[in-house]
Amino acid sequence: MSQTDPSPTAPTPPTPHTPSDASAAPRAPLPGEPGFKAPLTEKQLKRASQTVKGMVISVVLTLAVALPVVFLNPGSNVDTYRNRINVDEIAQQTVTTQNFQAISPQFPQGWYANAASWNPGAADGVGFWQLGIVKDDTHYAKVLQADKANPSWISLATEGSVPTGQTVDVDGTAWEQRVLPASKSPQTILTTKISGYTFVITADQGEDAFLTETARLVQVSAAAK
């Protein structure tokens, strides 16, 4: 009897996968490939941390110095101008404590002082009396008075001003005219010496008439001492 050998069943081939069946997962660049970034070492991490701390400390210290200056020097608005000062009282205190004949001008209508103080001049040893003088709430001049002034002090006290070579005559008294360098705010400075004291007056450029009036007030007050 014959037997029929069954034909072996062929295995089903696997279905091939094409690249479109699944998106390839991105991989990080390997060493030597573009875009490869080596991890920071422990020393580098520590150095970066110290740099950030240093920046924070620097900012804090800067604010600690700058903010008090801002708060102590308000903008020149009307309220600041109208901060009237009793010059006679403060000047008398300076005369008593410093043996310094601080001037106290007698102001006409519309004029007043909004600042008056003694500056010991600790850095250079030149102490001086300073006034802020206001006219009609729109014109402002700073007046300095010193008994040990020298050319270096005048330059420093006026932010590096230089002589123009010209003088301004006020009732027979010659005032040297000085100006600030072009890089700074335009201001005009007058300086002279009366009765052993050096006087410096600073005002905005173009305020020539106001400067002359202020110089006249200073001269009268200095002559009365």
Secondary structure, DSSP 8 states (H G I E B T S, - for coil): ------------------GGGS--------TTSTT------HHHHHHHHHHHHHHHHHHHHHHHHHHHHHHHS----HHHHT----HHHHHHHHHHHH----------TTEEEEEEEEE--TTTS--EEEEEEEETTTEEEEEEEESS--HHHHHHHTTS-EEEEEEEEETTEEEEEEE--TTS--EEEEEEEETTEEEEEEEETT-HHHHHHHHHHHHHHHHT-
